[in-house]
Amino acid sequence: MANDKIQLLYEDDSTYYLVYYSKGNVLASIAAEENSQVIQLKEGSEQRKEAQLYVYKIITKDPELDTIVLRINGESTPIDRVTSI
């Protein structure tokens, strides 16, 4: 698990946690697009020596939003690991 930069943990059908490691500062936003929740992460260009942990709680109240899409700096990015908690 230590090599996974991006993890999605799910508690139930409506509560998720996105866990992200980055050496830069990260700003996050979320929006609905069709049947997806799109999570946008923007990394700053300034880099630290050590990666910092960022955790975002996502609550889905609309059952039609059945897909999570992750974009980092505008690029569609796969999630390394999806796990229940």
Phi and psi in degrees as GROMACS dihedral restraints (atoms count N, CA, C in turn):
[ dihedral_restraints ]
;  ai    aj    ak    al  type     phi  dphi    fc
    3     4     5     6     1   -64.9    20    10
    4     5     6     7     1   -26.0    20    10
    6     7     8     9     1   -87.2    20    10
    7     8     9    10     1    -4.4    20    10
    9    10    11    12     1   -82.8    20    10
   10    11    12    13     1   113.1    20    10
   12    13    14    15     1   -77.3    20    10
   13    14    15    16     1   -31.4    20    10
   15    16    17    18     1  -129.8    20    10
   16    17    18    19     1   124.2    20    10
   18    19    20    21     1  -129.6    20    10
   19    20    21    22     1   146.9    20    10
   21    22    23    24     1  -120.4    20    10
   22    23    24    25     1   118.1    20    10
   24    25    26    27     1  -107.3    20    10
   25    26    27    28     1   134.8    20    10
   27    28    29    30     1  -121.5    20    10
   28    29    30    31     1   137.1    20    10
   30    31    32    33     1   -91.4    20    10
   31    32    33    34     1   -43.1    20    10
   33    34    35    36     1  -157.7    20    10
   34    35    36    37     1  -165.8    20    10
   36    37    38    39     1   -70.2    20    10
   37    38    39    40     1    -9.6    20    10
   39    40    41    42     1  -126.3    20    10
   40    41    42    43     1    -6.0    20    10
   42    43    44    45     1  -123.0    20    10
   43    44    45    46     1   122.8    20    10
   45    46    47    48     1  -132.0    20    10
   46    47    48    49     1   157.1    20    10
   48    49    50    51     1  -128.8    20    10
   49    50    51    52     1   124.4    20    10
   51    52    53    54     1   -96.5    20    10
   52    53    54    55     1   121.7    20    10
   54    55    56    57     1  -110.8    20    10
   55    56    57    58     1   124.4    20    10
   57    58    59    60     1  -137.1    20    10
   58    59    60    61     1   133.2    20    10
   60    61    62    63     1  -107.0    20    10
   61    62    63    64     1   130.3    20    10
   63    64    65    66     1  -148.0    20    10
   64    65    66    67     1   146.9    20    10
   66    67    68    69     1   -87.0    20    10
   67    68    69    70     1    -9.8    20    10
   69    70    71    72     1  -107.6    20    10
   70    71    72    73     1   167.8    20    10
   72    73    74    75     1   -69.7    20    10
   73    74    75    76     1   144.1    20    10
   75    76    77    78     1  -126.8    20    10
   76    77    78    79     1   131.6    20    10
   78    79    80    81     1  -111.2    20    10
   79    80    81    82     1   138.9    20    10
   81    82    83    84     1  -123.0    20    10
   82    83    84    85     1   147.4    20    10
   84    85    86    87     1  -145.7    20    10
   85    86    87    88     1   160.6    20    10
   87    88    89    90     1  -139.0    20    10
   88    89    90    91     1   142.3    20    10
   90    91    92    93     1  -148.9    20    10
   91    92    93    94     1   155.0    20    10
   93    94    95    96     1   -93.7    20    10
   94    95    96    97     1   135.4    20    10
   96    97    98    99     1  -136.0    20    10
   97    98    99   100     1   112.9    20    10
   99   100   101   102     1    53.7    20    10
  100   101   102   103     1  -117.6    20    10
  102   103   104   105     1   -99.1    20    10
  103   104   105   106     1    17.0    20    10
  105   106   107   108     1  -119.3    20    10
  106   107   108   109     1   148.0    20    10
  108   109   110   111     1   -98.1    20    10
  109   110   111   112     1   121.5    20    10
  111   112   113   114     1  -103.5    20    10
  112   113   114   115     1   119.0    20    10
  114   115   116   117     1  -100.1    20    10
  115   116   117   118     1   121.0    20    10
  117   118   119   120     1  -106.3    20    10
  118   119   120   121     1   123.7    20    10
  120   121   122   123     1  -114.3    20    10
  121   122   123   124     1   130.7    20    10
  123   124   125   126     1  -116.6    20    10
  124   125   126   127     1   118.4    20    10
  126   127   128   129     1   -92.9    20    10
  127   128   129   130     1   135.6    20    10
  129   130   131   132     1   -74.5    20    10
  130   131   132   133     1   160.0    20    10
  132   133   134   135     1   -78.7    20    10
  133   134   135   136     1   -22.2    20    10
  135   136   137   138     1   -71.2    20    10
  136   137   138   139     1   129.1    20    10
  138   139   140   141     1  -115.4    20    10
  139   140   141   142     1   139.2    20    10
  141   142   143   144     1   -90.2    20    10
  142   143   144   145     1   169.8    20    10
  144   145   146   147     1   -73.9    20    10
  145   146   147   148     1   -37.5    20    10
  147   148   149   150     1  -112.4    20    10
  148   149   150   151     1   143.5    20    10
  150   151   152   153     1   -70.5    20    10
  151   152   153   154     1   143.2    20    10
  153   154   155   156     1  -107.3    20    10
  154   155   156   157     1   146.5    20    10
  156   157   158   159     1   -87.1    20    10
  157   158   159   160     1   131.6    20    10
  159   160   161   162     1  -122.2    20    10
  160   161   162   163     1   132.7    20    10
  162   163   164   165     1  -127.1    20    10
  163   164   165   166     1   127.4    20    10
  165   166   167   168     1  -120.9    20    10
  166   167   168   169     1   127.1    20    10
  168   169   170   171     1   -90.6    20    10
  169   170   171   172     1   130.5    20    10
  171   172   173   174     1  -121.0    20    10
  172   173   174   175     1   122.7    20    10
  174   175   176   177     1  -115.0    20    10
  175   176   177   178     1   122.8    20    10
  177   178   179   180     1  -102.6    20    10
  178   179   180   181     1   117.1    20    10
  180   181   182   183     1  -101.4    20    10
  181   182   183   184     1   -15.1    20    10
  183   184   185   186     1  -101.8    20    10
  184   185   186   187     1   112.7    20    10
  186   187   188   189     1   -64.3    20    10
  187   188   189   190     1   -16.7    20    10
  189   190   191   192     1   -75.8    20    10
  190   191   192   193     1   -16.4    20    10
  192   193   194   195     1   -85.4    20    10
  193   194   195   196     1    87.6    20    10
  195   196   197   198     1  -105.0    20    10
  196   197   198   199     1     7.3    20    10
  198   199   200   201     1  -134.0    20    10
  199   200   201   202     1   139.9    20    10
  201   202   203   204     1  -111.3    20    10
  202   203   204   205     1   126.5    20    10
  204   205   206   207     1  -114.7    20    10
  205   206   207   208     1   132.0    20    10
  207   208   209   210     1  -112.6    20    10
  208   209   210   211     1   130.1    20    10
  210   211   212   213     1  -125.9    20    10
  211   212   213   214     1   128.2    20    10
  213   214   215   216     1  -114.2    20    10
  214   215   216   217     1   120.8    20    10
  216   217   218   219     1    51.2    20    10
  217   218   219   220     1    40.5    20    10
  219   220   221   222     1    84.3    20    10
  220   221   222   223     1    -8.1    20    10
  222   223   224   225     1   -98.7    20    10
  223   224   225   226     1   130.9    20    10
  225   226   227   228     1   -61.1    20    10
  226   227   228   229     1   130.9    20    10
  228   229   230   231     1  -131.9    20    10
  229   230   231   232     1   130.9    20    10
  231   232   233   234     1   -73.1    20    10
  232   233   234   235     1   152.5    20    10
  234   235   236   237     1   -91.7    20    10
  235   236   237   238     1   128.9    20    10
  237   238   239   240     1   -67.1    20    10
  238   239   240   241     1   -37.4    20    10
  240   241   242   243     1  -148.4    20    10
  241   242   243   244     1   136.1    20    10
  243   244   245   246     1  -121.0    20    10
  244   245   246   247     1   124.8    20    10
  246   247   248   249     1  -141.9    20    10
  247   248   249   250     1   146.6    20    10
  249   250   251   252     1   -87.1    20    10
  250   251   252   253     1   154.5    20    10
